[in-house]
Amino acid sequence: MPPAPATDLETGSFTDHGPWVVDPAAMPWRKGIDDVRARVRGELPALTRPRKVPPGDRVLTTARH
């Protein structure tokens, strides 16, 4: 009899029988993630608007490397 499928398939597991189980409640970094997602969602129009010239900081960082 094959093992039962992983309990985290709906959460984002990659296989039916992975080496671990994703438990969102056990991930302390997720605290406040909904607020972060909402803030970023609000910033998206500004971040993705077409520009004639890239933002200065990004140009300088790229040129430096």
C-alpha positions as CSV (number, residue, x, y, z in Angstrom):
1,M,0.0,0.0,0.0
2,P,1.5,3.4,-1.0
3,P,1.9,6.0,1.7
4,A,-0.8,8.6,2.0
5,P,-0.3,11.9,0.1
6,A,1.2,14.8,1.9
7,T,-1.2,16.9,3.9
8,D,0.2,20.2,2.5
9,L,-0.6,19.7,-1.1
10,E,-3.0,22.7,-1.1
11,T,-0.5,24.9,0.6
12,G,2.2,24.5,-2.0
13,S,3.9,21.1,-1.7
14,F,5.7,20.1,-4.8
15,T,5.2,16.3,-4.6
16,D,2.7,13.9,-3.1
17,H,5.4,12.4,-0.9
18,G,7.9,15.2,0.0
19,P,10.7,15.0,2.6
20,W,8.9,17.6,4.8
21,V,5.4,19.0,5.5
22,V,4.7,22.7,5.1
23,D,3.0,24.0,8.2
24,P,2.3,27.8,7.9
25,A,1.5,28.1,11.6
26,A,5.1,27.0,12.4
27,M,6.7,29.8,10.2
28,P,7.3,32.8,12.4
29,W,8.3,35.0,9.4
30,R,4.7,34.8,8.2
31,K,3.5,37.0,11.0
32,G,2.3,40.2,9.4
33,I,2.7,38.9,5.9
34,D,-0.8,39.9,4.9
35,D,0.1,43.5,5.7
36,V,3.3,43.3,3.7
37,R,1.4,41.8,0.7
38,A,-1.3,44.6,0.9
39,R,1.4,47.3,1.0
40,V,3.3,45.8,-2.0
41,R,0.0,45.4,-3.8
42,G,-0.6,49.1,-3.3
43,E,2.9,50.0,-4.6
44,L,2.6,47.9,-7.8
45,P,1.2,50.6,-10.1
46,A,4.2,52.8,-9.3
47,L,6.7,50.0,-9.5
48,T,5.5,48.7,-12.9
49,R,4.7,52.0,-14.7
50,P,6.6,52.6,-17.9
51,R,9.6,55.0,-17.5
52,K,11.8,56.7,-20.0
53,V,14.8,56.4,-17.6
54,P,15.2,53.7,-14.9
55,P,15.3,54.9,-11.3
56,G,18.6,56.5,-10.4
57,D,19.6,54.1,-7.6
58,R,19.1,51.1,-9.7
59,V,21.2,52.6,-12.6
60,L,24.0,53.4,-10.2
61,T,23.9,50.0,-8.5
62,T,24.0,48.3,-11.9
63,A,26.8,50.5,-13.2
64,R,28.9,49.9,-10.1
65,H,28.8,46.1,-10.7
